[in-house]
């Protein structure tokens, strides 16, 4: 379905601040001063709905995250 959004969840306590997600999807992921992953658009949220145009980079980030701190709807 065109324009469908995908749910993405982050688990900050699993994050090891390796920087991969921010490198792959800087428009989606950032880090707190303590080095924990957060959403750029909703820094206090643990889940976010991702527009179709950004889903590929979120999936790539989740697959490459060494600590499995990023999940998306297919893996929730």
C-alpha positions, 0 to 999 in steps of 0.5 A, a space after each residue: 500500500 502506497 504511503 504505508 508506515 512501518 513501526 520502529 522500536 528502539 531499546 536504548 538500554 541495549 545501545 552500545 553507541 557504535 554509530 552505525 544507525 546514525 551513519 545509515 539513517 541520520 534523519 531517523 537516529 541520533 544519540 543522547 549525551 550518554 550515548 544512547 540511541 534516540 529518534 531525531 523527530 521524537 527524542 523521548 519516544 521508544 517507538 516511531 512510525 516511519 514513512 515508506 521513503 525511509 523504511 529501507 534505511 531503518 531496516 538496514 540499521 536494524 539488521 546491522 545493529 550489533 546490540 539489536 537495539 533497533 526493531 521494526 514491525 516485521 521483527 517486533 
